[in-house]
Amino acid sequence: MRQQEPGLADRWQAFMAADQSDAVMLVEAATLAQALAARGQHALAARLWKLCGDLHHRGAAPDLELAIAAYGEALHGARGDERWQVLMALSTCWDTRVTGTRAGNIEQALQMAGAAAALAEHLTADQRAESAMEFGLLYTRRVAGDPASNLAQGRAALHDAIAWSTNAQLRLQARYNLAVADIEDVLDRSGHALQAGVAVLRGMLEAEVFGVFDPLQQQNLLQTLAVGMARQAALPGGAGPVAALREAAALAEIAHTMALQHGTPVQAARLARVRASIAADRTRVGDGDHFDEALDLLRDAGQVLRRDTAPYDYARVQLALAHTVVSLSDPMFVPALAIPILRDVVDILTPDVDPDHCRQAQVALGRQHASLGEWAQAAQCYSVACDACERLLAGTETRARRAHETGPNAEAHALHIDALSRLQPADAAAHDARGWAVLQAMEHGRARLFLDMMGLRPLPPQPGLAPGDLEQEARLIAQLRWTLPATAPDAAPTLDADLEPTRLAEQRDTRAALDALWTRMALASEAGRRHVALRRTAPPGQAALQALALDVGPRSASLSLFVTPQRIVAAWLAPGAAPRVRHLDIDAARLQAGLLQPFARNVLSGDGEPRPVHAWQAFGDTLFGPFADQLAGIDTLCIVAHGPLHGLPLHALHLQGAPLIAQVAVAYAPSLAVLASVRSRAQAAGPAGEPLVGSYADEATDIEEFQAETNEVARLHHAQARAQLARAEVLRDAASAPLVHLACHGAYDADDPLASGVELAGGTLTAHDILALQLRCELAVLSACETGRQAAPQGDELLGLTRALLQSGAACTLSTLWRVYSDSTTQWMRLFHDAWTQPGTTRAAAFQSATLALRATDSDPRAWAAFVLTGDAR
């Protein structure tokens, strides 16, 4: 060690021997540390700066800002074990910091914990375990990123801590933190993880191990158990919410008392917020009136967690206060009470600070403005909530999080669409702006995962693209596909928990590499820009929607429908004009009674004798009547349905006494964004081989009838029909076929729509199988029962054979909505292909011609209305 100057050596020895107060010691330590550092004695200076940090952190008057600054100075000279101690202390300080943003503080804490863990070669087994536990705990609390990914990484690190530690107390603490992660898992829709976490903590509380914890740990255990029991009370099939909430209230009160006696004011204030939430829940379930208690607790918390010193915690308290006021106050006075509170909250909780709670606050504020008829203010709130949703969706890395986000995302967009549609524009320019805003909001609220997956489909090579770039892109997409969520948003995870962090890390790295490649390709050439535009899918803006309207033709239009709880919002888009928006006064009850229930009774259950007009068809005047004048001026209409309207033959509804299909050719699309994507892909499609036309059945009568259909279709397309077509043949040959036409039996699987399929020799060709194909066909026809049925979960993520075909590259699909008769299906298919093969006939026109021709021979809609054309109808 370098020799110290005599004065510094004397001061160092005197300091180490002195018995001084914290305040005097801090001044002397800081002064001496600065002098030592100035003389190059960084190791000794680091020890003193660490002492300063410890005194600021854990002394009689804690000051985290000064502690962080002191520990930061200590890092300049600390090495080995001492450096690890400083990094761990810094991580704790950042984690408990109340100033700044919660997201930013946690990220700083993670950086410190990661640096501590990186010192593994200098650490004991227990220090490695403690580093892993700190790292895992922070990931379970992380605000930024995908919560499912954070929880997976946090749990993995906590398991490492248990495996590495030789200290029973440390292992116990890690098990406690794992239980906390289970309780706070917002993606646990089944409640299994919550119940497991509560059971672990209850066991710790009842066993002797509770006494092993220090007072702060005991307080945290009681608080977390109280929160878990309160959440457990809301689960269906529980023992009863009243008893569970009473026990949760008792535990929270004990923890609060401990915090008041032994903890910090901030800890006590946070526990007051927990107690207030439980008190409000007890009032809601009828266990007495605890409204005043909840308000008093929140006011107490607000006096400690002030906006100027702890803005994030302050906002969380105010948000809880607003929720309490909204749920328990007299509705007449709620807006006046809640709006000022929520305005205060949204000033702090912006989309970039905390998108999740921002969304909650903006939706709550928007609802209050809407209750007063203040639709412009409500629309603005919902717009910010949708922005928060977009940030959350952009950060999703797991299918669990994607599924969790679809519900709140759909709700925010539905509220935004409804509020926008109620605005009263002052002039023509405002009217046009409202129309574009409504249509864009509709597109943001539907089929987002569908659109994302379409961006990863293989594309044929285009002139002007570097082969090396295409090879790298194919390699990265193949890697990404292994790590991507399943197509079904509600599919259960299948990977082992231990593999999850590896998968997530690979996904992040691959996405970053792919994005960098696409950026470089887009800047390199016009061909690269066009290629990347097909890859980087996103809901279309105004310019893209205008281009799509022009692209579909001068006598074509689209009608986008969006179902909200109170009404249906409709947007008509035609070339050269802004969207025309109508809000239709059709609430959920009217939709059920007038359309959904009669359709299910007359068609799906086959109730009654054949008849030319069904009761549900009369609903067309309600749905399409406001656009009757526009319909008279077009030849083709693309309907973008939503929610419960999917799976209905809307083209069969009557408008002014006749089916819609008799007045205009009709096709369907999952969204305008998906339609634009399939049209762009059709323009970029490479050369194709021979049409794939085949049939399969296992009964003689069906074999003869199906083969007769495919023989006629093959003749019209100058192809060879394949009898008793095998599943393996389709998997082998479909990718190069310009037309795929399969005549066989089909079935829809309501439990797993992607297991729906058609029967071929050698087994069922399912939607899962189709998703693995790389199709380039203009049209894929599934001439079988129920091939057009699809599930429409939250977010309007359609699941079924139609989606699988479009996502796999088909430009257009032809399918059936229910179980159809073989003879009428064969007749309709012959009529369609005969019309389509005529020069200049679009698929939409052929669809209309075949439908009306069959209707002329059998007027019952069950015979002629089952067929649907989806996608690019040119």
Phi, psi and omega in degrees: 000142179295144183290137179274153172293145185306320181297317180292323179296318180294317180296320178299312181295321179294319180296314182295331183271345188285152174244097189237164175288162180302318184295315180294319181298320180298315181296313182293319181296316181295318180295315180292322179298319179296321180292319178296317180296322179295335179262011177082008179272064189291327181294314178293321177299320180298321179298320179290318178296323176297320178298317176301315179299317180298318181294319178292326185281315189240010182284189183292330179234080186299141175219100186295327181296316178290325178297315179298318179297317181294315178297325178298320175295322181297329182298337183296330184237352184287142179225158172056230184299320181294322177296320178299317180299318180295316180297318178296320178295319177298319178301316179296318180298313179297322181295323184265359181296136181255342175278166183074191180266147179298318181299314181294321179297317180295321179297320176295318179298319179297321179298318179292316180296322178295321178294324177294317180294332181290349179272026189308321185292342180261001190254155170281171180299320181289326175293320175299318180296320179294321176297316180297321181293318177298316179298314180295318180298318180295321179294326178289341179260356190299137179269318182285158175081190183274117182303324179295318177296316179299315180296320180298315180291322178296315180296320179299317180293322179293323175296322176299318180300318179295319183290325186274333190285143171257002185256120183298322179297318180294319178296321178298317179296321178295319177296322176300314181295326174296320178295321177299317178300320178296317182292323184268010180284099183289348181269001183279079184291332180281337183086000183295314180296319178302311181296322178295316179297317177298319180297319179296312182292323176297320178297319178295322181294321184276342182268172180292342183296340180301323180290345179287332182288150174282169185305320180294319178295320177298317178299315179296320179298314180297318179298312182294321178296321178297315178298316179298318180292325177295319177291324179296328180297335181274353181286141176292145176081012180281182182287347181132130186291328185297307182297318181296318181290326176297316179294319178299319179296319180296316179295317180296323179295319177297314180297321180296317178299318178298319180294322178294326183275320189239346186261194179265160176303325180295316178299317180296320180295319178297322178290328175298321177297319178297315180297321180296319179298317179293320178299318178296320178297320179297321178295320182295326181271004175087018179264064179084176179254106181245022183297311181296322178300315180298316181296317180298317180296319180291324176294319177299316179296321181294334178289334179269312183271080186275158183297324184283334184253330182219069189300319183294311179296323177301314181297321179296321177295315181295324177295318176297321178297316179297316178299321180295315179298316182295319187276337188241349183273167174296124183307332182296328185256356186300310183303316182297327180277318190278323187300313178298323179295313183291327176298321176298320182293313186289341173294333182262311185272081178273167181302328181277341179276308182206086186299327182294306180287333173300313179301313180302314183293317181293321177296317179297318179293319178300320179297322179292318175297320180296324180296338177263003183075017180270077191287329178295315179293320179297316180298322179296317178297314181294328178297316178294321177300320178293324176298318176298320177300317180298321178294320180292318178296320180296333181268001182287137179235352184229155178292330179297314179292321179300316179296321180295323184282337186297323181294300178300326178297313179297321179297314181298317180292323178297317178296319180296315180299315181297316181294317179299320183292342181268353179295148177250095184298144182279334182209181184297321180296317178294325178296315179295318180298320177297319181300314179295321180296318180296314184294320177296320178296322176301315181294325178290337185265009183218145168051043183288316179294321176307312182295317179300317182293327179295332179291345182257008179290146175299140177242146176293147180297139181246149177301143177093357179258137181290127179305324180296322178294318180294322178295317178296319179299314180299320180294316181292320179295321177298319177295318183293323181299326179294329186262352185288154171299158176298158179298324179284119182297333183264007181295142180284143177299145182242348182278148175297146182300325181294335180273344188302310180301323178297315180298318183292319178297318179296321180296315180298314181297319182292317178300317180297318180294321180292319179295319178296319178296315181296322178298315179295318180295319182294328180278341187283324186197165176294322177298320178295320178299315179296320180297313183292328177299327176286336183275312185276081182285144177199153175304138187288146172270189184299315183297318180293323178291321177297319179295321179295318179299319178290325185291326184284347173119156186291334181248036177233158179205165174236149176234109179264130180244141179222123185266118172251167182300330185262337187196172171250129177258132182237139179230122180261125181237121177232159182301138172076012181217156175287156179300142174260121186252135174228136170257122185264128183283069180235099178274180185300320182294317180293321178296318179296310186290323186270336187228303190293312181292313177299322179296314180299321182288316185281327189251302187292324178265354178066034184286131171090171180282158176302137179209153188288334182226132176257159183298322184294337182293336181293346181290348181299324179296324179291318186279318186253349183307316181298346182246019183300319181294320180292322180298329182293343184254013182231166177254330185226135179237129173258121180260126174254100184279177181205143173056233184292349179282341174296143179086002177255141176280077184297336178291346180268352178293148183272137172234116181055042171092358181223151179301147179303321183296338177282347183253337182201147174290140187233137170225170183235159174212144177296326175196162177293329178295317178294319178300315179298322181294314182291328177292320178295320180292323178297323179290332182267358186297143180272189180296148181236168182264222183273150174302144176256102183236119183202169182219162174205139172201162181247003176242144188302317182298315180293321180303313181296316183290317181294321179292325177298319177297310184289330176297318180291318179297316180297321180298317182294332182254013177055048181233178179250122178286143179250120179275147179048056184298138181263148176305319181297327179294320180294314180298330182277320193251347187295329185298330183260002186272133175284340178221134171240122178226114181243123176251114186193193174262145179226165179209143178260133179256105183291330180288324178220089184303334179280357171267357174298152182188187178238147184274126177229169176298130180093000176132181183275131172270108186263171174298325175301318178297317184295325180298338179275353181274165175237086186277153174226021187280148173292325185212135173242120183249124174247092183275080185200173183287138167061023183285346178261358178289139181216146170278148179231077178292179181305142184089359178058036177278090184299137181230123179161191184293322181298313178299317182301317181294315180294317181295331182276357174120352177295137179283332185205149178232151176232121187211183184235148185267342180210184181289122188246160177280141183297318185292316180290327178294314179300316180297315182297317182296320177297316180298317181297308184293327177297319179287319185293329182280357175284138182305133175082002182269126178280165177296322179297318179293321178295321177299314179297316182298314181295319182295315181290326178293318178291322178299328180293334180262337179213102189282348180292124181303336179296338181271319190252347187263001186285340188273138180226140178251123186233131177112214183284106188268014180293000000 
